[in-house]
Amino acid sequence: MLQDADNKSFYNWTATTPSGEVYASRNETADFTTIDCASAAERNAEDSYLNKTTTDTDSVNKTFSSTSHDAFDAGVVLNINTCFSTVAYTDTGASAGTFEQVLLADGAGSTVYTTLIEDDSNSFDGGTADFELLVGENEKAGFTGVTNYYFFVELS
C-alpha cells in the first residue's frame, strides 16, 4: 500500500505478503533494461557528485562497502548479486538480511539506490515497515537546492 502518515492511501495492491524492490534515482528515465551492479568507478563518481571523498565516513564508498545481499531480479535483468551494498539499521541496530541496500547503475551510469522489500520488519524507529531506503544527498559548497529522486517499485 502507498500510504501517508495520516493513513491516507494512494494505492493498495492485493498482495498480502509483498516482495520485490524499491528503487530511487536522480534520473527520471533510469534504464531498467541495462541495470546492473554499480562498478567501482560508478561508486566513485557518485561520491564525487555528492561532494564526498572516498575516505569520508558517510561516503558512498564507506557506506556501500559490502557485497553480501540476497540475489534478486530487476525487471528483465536476472540474478543480481554481489553488488556494493549495506544493511540499514532496525531499532536494535544493523540486522543482517533486513532492509538490504544495494547500489546499482544503468547502462548510462545513472546511480540507482535499491532496497529489497521485507514484509512487516522492524524499522529504525521501532515500528514496522516493508522497506527503508538510503540515498545520497548533494553536499557541494553553495548547493542550496533539493536533491530530487524518482522512485520505482517492482513487486514480485
N, CA, C and O of each residue as an XYZ file, in Angstrom:
624
protein
N       0.846     -1.169      0.000
C       0.000      0.000      0.000
C       0.893      1.233      0.000
O       1.879      1.287      0.734
N       0.559      2.201     -0.802
C       1.214      3.502     -0.736
C       0.322      4.390      0.125
O      -0.800      4.728     -0.253
N       0.848      4.757      1.291
C       0.028      5.445      2.286
C       0.873      6.488      3.007
O       2.069      6.283      3.214
N       0.264      7.598      3.387
C       0.999      8.619      4.126
C       0.874      8.402      5.635
O       0.236      7.447      6.079
N       1.486      9.294      6.418
C       1.493      9.159      7.879
C       0.102      9.294      8.491
O      -0.116      8.864      9.623
N      -0.844      9.886      7.757
C      -2.222     10.030      8.246
C      -3.110      8.875      7.792
O      -4.334      8.960      7.879
N      -2.500      7.801      7.309
C      -3.200      6.608      6.825
C      -4.099      6.870      5.622
O      -5.090      6.167      5.421
N      -3.761      7.868      4.830
C      -4.481      8.129      3.588
C      -3.779      7.338      2.487
O      -2.585      7.507      2.242
N      -4.548      6.477      1.835
C      -3.976      5.571      0.844
C      -4.008      6.179     -0.547
O      -5.020      6.726     -0.985
N      -2.869      6.070     -1.235
C      -2.760      6.469     -2.624
C      -3.114      5.290     -3.525
O      -3.781      5.449     -4.548
N      -2.648      4.090     -3.122
C      -2.940      2.876     -3.882
C      -2.708      1.682     -2.973
O      -1.848      1.715     -2.092
N      -3.492      0.614     -3.196
C      -3.344     -0.588     -2.397
C      -3.327     -1.803     -3.323
O      -4.310     -2.089     -4.006
N      -2.198     -2.513     -3.336
C      -2.117     -3.750     -4.096
C      -2.735     -4.861     -3.267
O      -2.873     -4.721     -2.052
N      -3.104     -5.948     -3.898
C      -3.782     -7.027     -3.179
C      -2.814     -8.042     -2.585
O      -3.254     -8.984     -1.927
N      -1.536     -7.883     -2.793
C      -0.557     -8.832     -2.245
C      -0.590     -8.786     -0.718
O      -0.507     -7.713     -0.121
N      -0.711     -9.939     -0.103
C      -0.740     -9.975      1.358
C       0.660    -10.009      1.944
O       0.865     -9.566      3.074
N       1.609    -10.516      1.209
C       3.000    -10.537      1.649
C       3.850     -9.952      0.526
O       4.298    -10.685     -0.356
N       4.076     -8.639      0.550
C       4.794     -8.016     -0.556
C       6.259     -8.449     -0.603
O       6.889     -8.685      0.428
N       6.772     -8.543     -1.801
C       8.198     -8.768     -2.031
C       8.571     -8.031     -3.302
O       7.709     -7.699     -4.116
N       9.827     -7.785     -3.461
C      10.311     -7.055     -4.623
C      11.338     -6.033     -4.201
O      12.068     -6.236     -3.232
N      11.394     -4.927     -4.934
C      12.388     -3.904     -4.676
C      11.772     -2.511     -4.813
O      10.777     -2.310     -5.509
N      12.399     -1.562     -4.127
C      12.102     -0.143     -4.285
C      13.391      0.500     -4.775
O      14.461      0.271     -4.212
N      13.285      1.301     -5.823
C      14.438      1.934     -6.447
C      14.283      3.458     -6.382
O      13.168      3.977     -6.427
N      15.406      4.164     -6.278
C      15.400      5.623     -6.342
C      16.586      6.075     -7.184
O      17.710      5.607     -7.003
N      16.316      6.992     -8.107
C      17.354      7.516     -8.987
C      17.108      9.003     -9.215
O      15.965      9.459     -9.203
N      18.173      9.743     -9.421
C      18.013     11.155     -9.794
C      17.615     11.278    -11.263
O      17.216     12.354    -11.709
N      17.719     10.192    -12.008
C      17.370     10.177    -13.420
C      15.952      9.624    -13.569
O      15.698      8.458    -13.266
N      15.043     10.462    -14.032
C      13.647     10.030    -14.159
C      13.452      8.986    -15.247
O      12.387      8.374    -15.330
N      14.456      8.776    -16.076
C      14.347      7.769    -17.132
C      15.418      6.694    -16.961
O      16.005      6.243    -17.944
N      15.677      6.281    -15.723
C      16.644      5.203    -15.492
C      16.261      4.010    -16.367
O      15.091      3.641    -16.457
N      17.257      3.422    -17.002
C      17.018      2.333    -17.950
C      17.128      0.983    -17.237
O      18.229      0.496    -16.979
N      15.987      0.392    -16.926
C      15.977     -0.860    -16.192
C      16.250     -2.078    -17.082
O      16.305     -3.201    -16.582
N      16.421     -1.872    -18.389
C      16.819     -2.992    -19.239
C      18.330     -3.176    -19.211
O      18.836     -4.219    -19.625
N      19.062     -2.159    -18.721
C      20.527     -2.233    -18.657
C      21.033     -2.148    -17.213
O      22.223     -1.928    -16.991
N      20.157     -2.318    -16.249
C      20.520     -2.175    -14.836
C      21.456     -3.301    -14.411
O      21.311     -4.442    -14.849
N      22.414     -2.969    -13.556
C      23.333     -3.978    -13.031
C      24.036     -3.378    -11.817
O      23.792     -2.230    -11.448
N      24.904     -4.165    -11.208
C      25.677     -3.669    -10.074
C      26.468     -2.433    -10.505
O      27.028     -2.401    -11.601
N      26.512     -1.418     -9.641
C      27.364     -0.261     -9.910
C      28.823     -0.725     -9.855
O      29.201     -1.510     -8.986
N      29.620     -0.237    -10.778
C      31.042     -0.563    -10.783
C      31.760      0.297     -9.745
O      31.177      1.238     -9.206
N      33.007     -0.019     -9.467
C      33.808      0.800     -8.540
C      33.914      2.229     -9.074
O      33.851      3.183     -8.299
N      34.073      2.383    -10.378
C      34.167      3.721    -10.975
C      32.859      4.488    -10.811
O      32.876      5.689    -10.542
N      31.725      3.806    -10.970
C      30.422      4.465    -10.795
C      30.184      4.825     -9.334
O      29.590      5.863     -9.041
N      30.640      3.984     -8.419
C      30.529      4.299     -6.990
C      31.383      5.528     -6.674
O      30.946      6.402     -5.925
N      32.588      5.606     -7.232
C      33.445      6.781     -7.035
C      32.823      8.033     -7.634
O      32.900      9.111     -7.046
N      32.203      7.893     -8.808
C      31.552      9.031     -9.457
C      30.391      9.544     -8.609
O      30.144     10.749     -8.560
N      29.680      8.641     -7.942
C      28.585      9.060     -7.066
C      29.134      9.854     -5.887
O      28.549     10.866     -5.501
N      30.239      9.416     -5.315
C      30.881     10.180     -4.241
C      31.263     11.569     -4.734
O      31.047     12.563     -4.040
N      31.824     11.633     -5.921
C      32.228     12.921     -6.491
C      31.019     13.831     -6.672
O      31.073     15.010     -6.323
N      29.928     13.294     -7.215
C      28.712     14.083     -7.405
C      28.200     14.632     -6.071
O      27.727     15.767     -6.001
N      28.298     13.820     -5.015
C      27.785     14.211     -3.699
C      28.787     15.048     -2.906
O      28.529     15.413     -1.759
N      29.932     15.350     -3.525
C      30.996     16.130     -2.904
C      31.599     15.392     -1.708
O      31.872     15.988     -0.666
N      31.795     14.117     -1.875
C      32.407     13.279     -0.845
C      33.737     12.755     -1.363
O      33.915     12.541     -2.563
N      34.666     12.552     -0.438
C      35.867     11.818     -0.796
C      35.617     10.366     -0.416
O      34.756     10.078      0.416
N      36.350      9.472     -1.009
C      36.128      8.054     -0.732
C      36.461      7.690      0.710
O      36.082      6.616      1.178
N      37.166      8.570      1.421
C      37.516      8.289      2.814
C      36.576      8.950      3.820
O      36.688      8.690      5.018
N      35.654      9.797      3.363
C      34.670     10.392      4.275
C      33.846      9.285      4.916
O      33.452      8.335      4.240
N      33.585      9.400      6.197
C      32.843      8.373      6.934
C      31.504      8.062      6.286
O      31.094      6.903      6.236
N      30.813      9.092      5.786
C      29.494      8.885      5.187
C      29.531      8.862      3.660
O      28.526      9.142      3.008
N      30.680      8.531      3.096
C      30.779      8.439      1.636
C      30.049      7.196      1.129
O      29.769      6.268      1.888
N      29.754      7.199     -0.143
C      29.138      6.035     -0.770
C      30.086      4.839     -0.664
O      29.648      3.715     -0.417
N      31.389      5.084     -0.853
C      32.383      4.011     -0.739
C      32.392      3.370      0.638
O      32.463      2.146      0.754
N      32.321      4.184      1.679
C      32.342      3.640      3.051
C      30.996      3.018      3.416
O      30.955      2.013      4.126
N      29.898      3.600      2.942
C      28.566      3.103      3.292
C      28.243      1.817      2.542
O      27.819      0.835      3.151
N      28.437      1.815      1.245
C      28.142      0.637      0.415
C      29.444     -0.147      0.224
O      29.981     -0.208     -0.882
N      29.943     -0.741      1.302
C      31.253     -1.389      1.288
C      31.186     -2.912      1.298
O      32.207     -3.575      1.118
N      30.020     -3.464      1.504
C      29.852     -4.919      1.496
C      29.454     -5.362      0.089
O      29.097     -4.532     -0.748
N      29.514     -6.644     -0.166
C      28.953     -7.196     -1.401
C      28.084     -8.401     -1.069
O      27.926     -9.316     -1.877
N      27.528     -8.382      0.127
C      26.711     -9.502      0.598
C      25.253     -9.070      0.697
O      24.893     -8.276      1.566
N      24.429     -9.587     -0.184
C      22.988     -9.316     -0.157
C      22.282    -10.448     -0.882
O      22.900    -11.200     -1.636
N      20.994    -10.559     -0.649
C      20.219    -11.575     -1.351
C      20.202    -11.266     -2.846
O      20.139    -10.102     -3.241
N      20.258    -12.297     -3.666
C      20.134    -12.126     -5.109
C      18.691    -11.739     -5.435
O      17.758    -12.156     -4.750
N      18.519    -10.939     -6.485
C      17.180    -10.526     -6.895
C      17.170    -10.234     -8.387
O      18.220    -10.070     -9.009
N      15.979    -10.172     -8.946
C      15.790     -9.811    -10.349
C      15.290     -8.383    -10.408
O      14.482     -7.966     -9.579
N      15.766     -7.641    -11.382
C      15.302     -6.270    -11.606
C      14.769     -6.197    -13.029
O      15.533     -6.046    -13.982
N      13.469     -6.305    -13.160
C      12.870     -6.325    -14.493
C      13.363     -7.520    -15.275
O      13.204     -8.662    -14.845
N      13.964     -7.257    -16.431
C      14.437     -8.343    -17.295
C      15.837     -8.817    -16.921
O      16.312     -9.819    -17.455
N      16.495     -8.117    -16.021
C      17.850     -8.489    -15.610
C      17.744     -9.457    -14.433
O      17.231     -9.101    -13.372
N      18.224    -10.665    -14.626
C      18.048    -11.721    -13.637
C      19.288    -11.921    -12.772
O      20.417    -11.693    -13.206
N      19.045    -12.349    -11.547
C      20.076    -12.778    -10.613
C      21.137    -11.712    -10.330
O      22.332    -11.958    -10.495
N      20.699    -10.545     -9.910
C      21.637     -9.505     -9.497
C      22.183     -9.905     -8.131
O      21.428    -10.139     -7.187
N      23.516     -9.978     -8.043
C      24.136    -10.484     -6.820
C      25.530     -9.890     -6.660
O      26.143     -9.470     -7.642
N      26.021     -9.853     -5.457
C      27.347     -9.372     -5.060
C      27.632     -7.931     -5.511
O      28.751     -7.610     -5.910
N      26.628     -7.086     -5.446
C      26.804     -5.658     -5.721
C      27.291     -4.965     -4.453
O      27.220     -5.533     -3.364
N      27.781     -3.747     -4.595
C      28.105     -2.945     -3.416
C      26.814     -2.748     -2.636
O      25.788     -2.370     -3.201
N      26.872     -3.006     -1.333
C      25.647     -2.991     -0.541
C      25.938     -2.667      0.916
O      27.089     -2.601      1.347
N      24.858     -2.467      1.654
C      24.919     -2.268      3.096
C      23.579     -2.717      3.666
O      22.673     -3.084      2.918
N      23.456     -2.687      4.974
C      22.206     -3.050      5.627
C      21.776     -1.879      6.490
O      22.545     -1.412      7.330
N      20.549     -1.398      6.292
C      20.016     -0.315      7.117
C      19.746     -0.837      8.522
O      19.561     -2.037      8.723
N      19.725      0.059      9.473
C      19.517     -0.330     10.867
C      18.043     -0.535     11.182
O      17.166      0.117     10.616
N      17.799     -1.456     12.096
C      16.486     -1.586     12.703
C      16.557     -0.856     14.044
O      17.569     -0.223     14.342
N      15.525     -0.931     14.840
C      15.535     -0.234     16.127
C      16.544     -0.820     17.108
O      16.820     -0.209     18.140
N      17.098     -1.990     16.807
C      18.105     -2.591     17.679
C      19.490     -2.554     17.051
O      20.414     -3.177     17.574
N      19.656     -1.845     15.947
C      20.935     -1.770     15.247
C      20.882     -2.536     13.948
O      19.831     -3.051     13.564
N      22.013     -2.615     13.267
C      22.078     -3.315     11.981
C      21.646     -4.757     12.154
O      21.983     -5.400     13.148
N      20.910     -5.256     11.198
C      20.407     -6.621     11.274
C      20.610     -7.297      9.929
O      20.011     -6.894      8.932
N      21.439     -8.305      9.898
C      21.750     -8.991      8.643
C      20.479     -9.490      7.969
O      19.630    -10.119      8.602
N      20.362     -9.205      6.691
C      19.238     -9.708      5.924
C      18.000     -8.828      5.978
O      17.040     -9.085      5.253
N      17.994     -7.803      6.810
C      16.831     -6.926      6.905
C      17.174     -5.573      6.276
O      18.189     -4.963      6.612
N      16.326     -5.117      5.371
C      16.495     -3.831      4.698
C      17.868     -3.707      4.031
O      18.630     -2.775      4.289
N      18.150     -4.678      3.170
C      19.389     -4.640      2.409
C      19.328     -3.493      1.397
O      18.330     -3.320      0.697
N      20.395     -2.728      1.333
C      20.529     -1.596      0.424
C      21.565     -1.977     -0.628
O      22.651     -2.442     -0.281
N      21.248     -1.789     -1.901
C      22.124     -2.232     -2.988
C      22.335     -1.070     -3.954
O      21.390     -0.366     -4.311
N      23.575     -0.881     -4.369
C      23.917      0.199     -5.285
C      23.976     -0.340     -6.710
O      24.812     -1.184     -7.031
N      23.081      0.157     -7.559
C      23.021     -0.257     -8.959
C      23.308      0.941     -9.853
O      23.353      2.079     -9.387
N      23.500      0.678    -11.127
C      23.630      1.731    -12.141
C      23.070      1.185    -13.440
O      23.136     -0.015    -13.706
N      22.512      2.090    -14.252
C      22.035      1.647    -15.561
C      23.169      1.792    -16.573
O      24.261      2.238    -16.220
N      22.922      1.424    -17.809
C      23.950      1.447    -18.843
C      24.530      2.821    -19.115
O      25.630      2.929    -19.658
N      23.804      3.888    -18.744
C      24.299      5.247    -18.928
C      25.065      5.735    -17.698
O      25.541      6.871    -17.672
N      25.186      4.879    -16.678
C      25.919      5.254    -15.470
C      25.092      5.973    -14.427
O      25.650      6.486    -13.458
N      23.778      6.028    -14.592
C      22.911      6.660    -13.593
C      22.821      5.771    -12.355
O      22.484      4.591    -12.457
N      23.124      6.340    -11.185
C      23.052      5.595     -9.936
C      21.605      5.289     -9.591
O      20.729      6.147     -9.704
N      21.367      4.057     -9.172
C      20.038      3.637     -8.740
C      20.190      2.995     -7.360
O      20.698      1.882     -7.229
N      19.737      3.726     -6.329
C      19.742      3.198     -4.969
C      18.573      2.217     -4.860
O      17.465      2.498     -5.317
N      18.837      1.078     -4.254
C      17.859     -0.015     -4.243
C      17.731     -0.600     -2.852
O      18.721     -0.725     -2.131
N      16.517     -0.958     -2.472
C      16.312     -1.722     -1.248
C      15.376     -2.884     -1.542
O      14.460     -2.776     -2.357
N      15.623     -3.981     -0.871
C      14.778     -5.155     -1.028
C      13.624     -5.067     -0.030
O      13.831     -4.772      1.147
N      12.425     -5.324     -0.505
C      11.235     -5.249      0.347
C      11.252     -6.398      1.348
O      11.492     -7.550      0.985
N      10.996     -6.073      2.601
C      10.924     -7.048      3.698
C       9.583     -6.838      4.394
O       9.397     -5.825      5.068
N       8.662     -7.756      4.248
C       7.312     -7.612      4.769
C       7.293     -7.447      6.295
O       7.796     -8.300      7.026
N       6.711     -6.349      6.760
C       6.477     -6.086      8.188
C       7.692     -6.370      9.070
O       7.595     -7.113     10.046
N       8.828     -5.780      8.726
C      10.049     -5.963      9.502
C      10.257     -4.802     10.461
O       9.700     -3.721     10.271
N      11.068     -5.033     11.500
C      11.404     -3.964     12.442
C      12.083     -2.834     11.695
O      13.030     -3.059     10.942
N      11.594     -1.607     11.905
C      12.208     -0.452     11.265
C      13.094      0.285     12.266
O      13.121     -0.046     13.451
N      13.811      1.282     11.773
C      14.746      2.027     12.606
C      14.068      2.724     13.779
O      14.712      2.973     14.798
N      12.775      3.044     13.655
C      12.093      3.819     14.690
C      11.264      2.964     15.647
O      10.484      3.499     16.434
N      11.423      1.651     15.588
C      10.700      0.768     16.489
C       9.369      0.280     15.966
O       8.733     -0.569     16.591
N       8.938      0.797     14.841
C       7.701      0.331     14.225
C       7.997     -0.793     13.252
O       9.049     -1.428     13.317
N       7.067     -1.029     12.356
C       7.302     -1.996     11.290
C       7.206     -1.281      9.953
O       6.496     -0.285      9.814
N       7.924     -1.797      8.983
C       7.924     -1.233      7.640
C       8.222     -2.344      6.655
O       8.708     -3.411      7.028
N       7.929     -2.083      5.408
C       8.240     -3.038      4.350
C       9.554     -2.690      3.657
O      10.146     -3.533      2.982
N      10.011     -1.444      3.826
C      11.313     -1.069      3.270
C      11.848      0.168      3.967
O      11.098      0.973      4.519
N      13.165      0.295      3.924
C      13.880      1.516      4.272
C      14.860      1.739      3.134
O      15.493      0.791      2.669
N      14.993      2.973      2.681
C      15.852      3.236      1.530
C      16.800      4.386      1.841
O      16.372      5.480      2.208
N      18.076      4.125      1.691
C      19.136      5.085      1.935
C      19.590      5.651      0.595
O      19.941      4.895     -0.312
N      19.586      6.993      0.465
C      20.041      7.654     -0.760
C      21.053      8.737     -0.394
O      21.109      9.184      0.751
N      21.841      9.150     -1.368
C      22.840     10.189     -1.155
C      22.249     11.579     -1.262
O      21.251     11.795     -1.950
N      22.880     12.523     -0.570
C      22.461     13.930     -0.616
C      23.639     14.781     -1.056
O      24.761     14.603     -0.581
N      23.377     15.705     -1.965
C      24.402     16.596     -2.505
C      24.901     17.539     -1.407
O      24.114     18.278     -0.815
N      26.203     17.512     -1.141
C      26.787     18.381     -0.125
C      27.794     19.356     -0.715
O      28.689     19.822     -0.010
N      27.660     19.667     -1.988
C      28.578     20.610     -2.615
C      28.413     21.991     -2.002
O      27.298     22.434     -1.727
N      29.531     22.660     -1.795
C      29.506     24.010     -1.240
C      28.650     24.898     -2.131
O      28.799     24.896     -3.353
N      27.768     25.642     -1.521
C      26.912     26.553     -2.261
C      25.637     25.919     -2.786
O      24.755     26.631     -3.265
N      25.515     24.610     -2.711
C      24.286     23.950     -3.176
C      23.198     24.173     -2.128
O      23.329     23.735     -0.985
N      22.144     24.845     -2.517
C      21.059     25.137     -1.573
C      19.744     24.515     -2.018
O      18.710     24.704     -1.379
N      19.791     23.788     -3.093
C      18.569     23.195     -3.628
C      18.208     21.891     -2.946
O      18.786     21.506     -1.930
N      17.257     21.242     -3.527
C      16.784     19.950     -3.058
C      17.225     18.905     -4.077
O      17.154     19.139     -5.283
N      17.674     17.771     -3.597
C      18.030     16.680     -4.497
C      16.773     15.873     -4.774
O      16.227     15.232     -3.876
N      16.316     15.905     -6.017
C      15.112     15.160     -6.395
C      15.467     13.722     -6.740
O      16.441     13.453     -7.442
N      14.664     12.817     -6.235
C      14.785     11.407     -6.571
C      13.467     10.936     -7.156
O      12.392     11.354     -6.726
N      13.568     10.055     -8.148
C      12.407      9.421     -8.749
C      12.361      7.995     -8.234
O      13.370      7.291     -8.251
N      11.192      7.568     -7.777
C      11.037      6.256     -7.168
C      10.353      5.298     -8.131
O       9.436      5.661     -8.866
N      10.831      4.067     -8.099
C      10.291      2.992     -8.910
C      10.076      1.800     -7.978
O      10.879      1.565     -7.076
N       9.012      1.058     -8.189
C       8.721     -0.106     -7.358
C       8.488     -1.298     -8.262
O       7.781     -1.202     -9.265
N       9.087     -2.421     -7.902
C       8.828     -3.673     -8.611
C       8.349     -4.683     -7.591
O       9.098     -5.087     -6.702
N       7.104     -5.087     -7.720
C       6.544     -6.099     -6.826
C       6.609     -7.455     -7.510
O       6.352     -7.579     -8.708
N       6.955     -8.462     -6.732
C       7.027     -9.799     -7.320
C       6.249    -10.779     -6.474
O       6.186    -11.964     -6.801
